[in-house]
């Protein structure tokens, strides 16, 4: 009798364990907070209960941060240096691992304008080949890469850690709404990340006879010859790859004005210095008052506040 | 005194008559003056003899002049008649009375009123003739404006607006754009310029050839037809010398042997980029299924090329510039058969007004059209979203403007020097600009240039005043075109037919 009771209890508890673990542990989502981090004190990751298949999640406070590693977004001035470090370490790591990667979308647009990240950008966009992705998934998934970054001579070098996480849905080549991103390169200290998408063969176009068509899971379509052979160029001081027909890709995605307009997102491209500068409210008002946003030469538009309030 | 003059006599002068007698006397005409009238007095009055005129009683008071006294002996009151009651009053009288005023001009019964006079006018033939002429002239003017003048003016305006900052918030040429590996701009060797320092007699010629694409046989045939002499002639290719055709290596060998110049085309660009990953490795060749058909062909070609070919491809500049020929005759505005100015040789095209250093290399090797407003080029003939034009249209308009010496005031600026010049010109004021306009500024004005290009086989041979397109689609069974330029600046077009090598 006692034996039966204890056996029953054992089976019952086993049943309970299995069902509860089935609810939380066996469902595929990004690695649990406890396993990857101990700061901040608790996870700020969105649960996305309405999308159970979604693997990567974002923080509750911003779309561009990983909530497991951050509790608040960075301010504008700090973000830039962290993004640059994110990029440098990513390029270096991919080169070490032998993955073929290149800049795309917003990052490519920044490259085109002045070989730098656009100041209003909160994330970076890159692409890799299918072969590289398979290699990374097989050998480097959930790897943490430790870097010590250069710093001013008197200060110690910055120690940063980066996590490479691959989405297990990468094997599925069809267009998905929730699992568009195939991999992420995440800055563990700040929660910033790089979205990595893969350029795949377009199976449907292939069956229709168009053999050179490529596709990405986020619904972009490209022609093989527009991307390859990749060009080598510099970006933020590092050697990067860019697509072959970079200008065409940019114009198709963003329109002609993206490659010509000097005013965007409350920033102005300083033609003399060749960089994007944020407009302060007073400058914005001055420009609007002078009607200088439209019309007038783009040279000689001083963006310093000294000329605003001459003494 | 007046009485004495008039011969006025006493009332009771023995002439007492009855009133009826007086009336009778007054009303019947007298053949002669009565006795009591006295001596006649000379007056200057030339009108009717009022007193003795039978119609006197009906004369109105107005005909009686003020200073003209007539011979009379009757009291003045008798000369006053009542005719004034029947006479018409003048308009001034009724100034304050509006009742009768309405019908004054519009009285239909009156001859001189407005509707009647206009009706008469309209009915008249002369007026109708004039009206017809005016209407026809108006219609002609209106339609000539709408169909000819207005579209032309609108087009001029639209073309000009693309160059000015007014309508847009930026322009092509401000962003850093892509990077060219190699020499971007190269000037032709001075020894090879016809009529230049190496050619005092003016015997040399320049032979420009369109996209060869590996058609070696046709190239040799063309050179023969042109009468190419390696001692005096120099061959310049407009890029795309290899790919697609039957004998790519042969064409490169020939070009190297002739020491020909060429600009880099989009296919050479592709080959050079692919070479960075493919050459020097022992990796197995990529199949077309793993890459693309074009890439597989390029990979195959790269394996056939030798280092000297690779060096030749790498030496190809983005743009080749040729100075204006010294012996060329004076240039004219519409002369398509002569080239007197600087020449720029590129593969696909150049955007006007943007400095050559700022042109994006990708577009220089691929463009076919330009966006209207931002002047951003495109490899397509017509962009899907924006409004685009063939780039040579805008190029020709711009250089024609430079040729005529029209000002570029208000056009985009691309460098600090240009900006400083503009600031200087602005600070001069109207007097300074007037002085410049009359006597000319000291600095050199921008000169127009001729562009020689290939790349657009569908458009075929395109000879305009400022742009010469030489790609006539040889590899697809069209023609291979050469433009021969002699020392005097005269151009000659020579063509040979090609076999269709496109599979």
Interface residues (C-beta under 8 A of the other chain):
Chain A: X112 X113 X114 X115 X211 X212 X223 X224 X225 X228 X229 X230 X231 X232 X233 X244 X245 X246 X247 X248 X251 X255 X256 X257 X259 X260 X261 X262 X263 X269 X271 X272 X274 X293 X294 X295 X296 X297 X298 X299 X300
Chain B: X165 X166 X167 X168 X169 X170 X171 X172 X174 X175 X176 X177 X178 X179 X270 X273 X274 X276 X277 X288 X289 X291 X292 X293 X294 X295 X360 X362 X363 X366 X371 X373 X374 X375 X376 X378 X379 X383 X385 X386 X412 X413 X416 X418 X419 X422 X423
